[in-house]
Amino acid sequence: MCLAIPSKIIEINNLMAMVDVMGARRQVSLMLLPEKVEVGDFVLVHAGFAIQKVRKEVARDSLDLLNEMVRRLEGEDGEGPNPERQDPPNRSGT
């Protein structure tokens, strides 16, 4: 399964952009985008490439959902995995 993360463009230099996602910054390529983007726009980033421009509201909703998933996996107190979460069975036979 692949997951594209919504990221905010904070700087553009030719076909490269610096993006910010949840405080983490990284360089991504803009060469696969079918449309023009500007600083402040949100894009979906996968494997180092911005692959699609998304509306700010859609990006925020997606990031809120990702944050909620992390909170649930860590448990409400942030002290580790939620004891009610069951890990998938070990399919390697060990």
Steps between C-alpha positions, in 0.01 A plus 500: 500500500622851421422811696533850357536765768354851455781755527507880487736663251717756678758569228533433126823489300444394137360146509584441867307613805557505873189366671390485860294220646430501873818701560729278292652663193634332190577560135263351245486502123219684323565344160205256518237762579250562219428854622687806624542542876601793718642552847219431747337228287460146631614199299494126551855369530601143429853364468655847472261628233206736526235309307183708539390842620227483767270756655605632841186356665568152359862515616398607851237225524755238389764623747241503781413139418868397499551671837197318642636166380834570669326598826299178497805285430699667777213501746332809633776571754782469244662227711510238231265269309136490590448178701165444326668493158567149383805442285451290189594134535856402412468345154864391475426190703730595787 
